[in-house]
Amino acid sequence: MTNNEYEAACVTAAGCYDRFEGEHKLKQWDEQIATLEAALAKAHEHRREIVNQYNLNKCEHDYIAEHFGELRCRKCGEERSINGTRN
């Protein structure tokens, strides 16, 4: 084996090692991302449970007079007539 062939073989071997190391690091990061995504999904689930438990997804209407005979909620925009029917 000549010196040039030896150097070429070393460069090739180093490239294989670098690829292996890169794939290993990528796999580690993928595992960390999967763990974080699972934790985030669980946090979203707990948040939804709190919203549902305390009825935070429903508007507590605060009606104001909009036009003659009509009321409109300041918060969600729902409209009602003065006699209580929805428009």
C-alpha positions as CSV (number, residue, x, y, z in Angstrom):
1,M,0.0,0.0,0.0
2,T,1.5,3.3,-1.0
3,N,1.4,6.4,1.2
4,N,-1.3,8.0,-1.0
5,E,-3.5,4.8,-0.8
6,Y,-3.1,4.7,2.9
7,E,-4.1,8.4,3.3
8,A,-7.1,7.8,1.0
9,A,-8.2,4.8,3.1
10,C,-7.8,6.9,6.3
11,V,-10.0,9.6,4.8
12,T,-12.6,7.1,3.8
13,A,-12.6,5.5,7.3
14,A,-12.9,8.9,9.0
15,G,-15.8,9.7,6.7
16,C,-17.6,6.5,7.7
17,Y,-17.0,7.3,11.4
18,D,-18.3,10.8,11.0
19,R,-21.4,9.5,9.4
20,F,-21.9,7.0,12.2
21,E,-21.4,9.6,14.8
22,G,-23.8,12.0,13.1
23,E,-26.5,9.4,12.8
24,H,-26.0,8.6,16.5
25,K,-26.3,12.2,17.5
26,L,-29.4,12.6,15.3
27,K,-31.0,9.6,16.9
28,Q,-30.4,11.0,20.4
29,W,-32.0,14.3,19.4
30,D,-34.9,12.5,17.8
31,E,-35.5,10.7,21.1
32,Q,-35.3,13.9,23.1
33,I,-37.8,15.6,20.7
34,A,-40.2,12.7,21.0
35,T,-40.0,12.9,24.8
36,L,-40.7,16.6,24.8
37,E,-43.6,16.2,22.3
38,A,-45.1,13.6,24.6
39,A,-44.8,16.0,27.6
40,L,-46.3,18.8,25.6
41,A,-49.3,16.7,24.6
42,K,-49.8,15.8,28.2
43,A,-49.7,19.5,29.2
44,H,-52.3,20.3,26.5
45,E,-54.5,17.5,27.8
46,H,-54.3,18.9,31.4
47,R,-55.1,22.4,30.1
48,R,-58.2,21.1,28.3
49,E,-59.3,19.3,31.5
50,I,-59.0,22.6,33.5
51,V,-60.9,24.5,30.8
52,N,-63.7,21.9,30.8
53,Q,-63.8,21.6,34.6
54,Y,-64.3,25.3,35.2
55,N,-66.4,26.0,32.1
56,L,-63.8,28.5,30.8
57,N,-64.7,27.8,27.2
58,K,-68.2,29.4,27.7
59,C,-68.9,33.1,27.6
60,E,-70.5,34.9,30.5
61,H,-72.4,37.3,28.4
62,D,-72.2,41.0,29.1
63,Y,-74.9,42.5,26.9
64,I,-75.0,46.1,25.7
65,A,-77.7,47.9,23.8
66,E,-76.7,47.8,20.1
67,H,-79.7,49.0,18.1
68,F,-83.3,49.6,19.0
69,G,-84.6,46.3,20.4
70,E,-81.2,44.5,20.1
71,L,-78.5,43.5,22.6
72,R,-75.0,42.4,21.8
73,C,-72.5,40.6,24.1
74,R,-69.3,42.6,24.4
75,K,-67.2,39.5,24.8
76,C,-68.4,37.1,22.1
77,G,-70.6,39.2,19.9
78,E,-73.8,37.1,20.4
79,E,-76.9,39.1,19.6
80,R,-80.3,39.0,21.3
81,S,-83.4,40.9,21.0
82,I,-84.8,42.6,24.1
83,N,-87.5,40.0,24.4
84,G,-84.8,37.3,24.9
85,T,-84.7,35.6,21.6
86,R,-81.5,35.1,19.7
87,N,-81.0,36.7,16.3
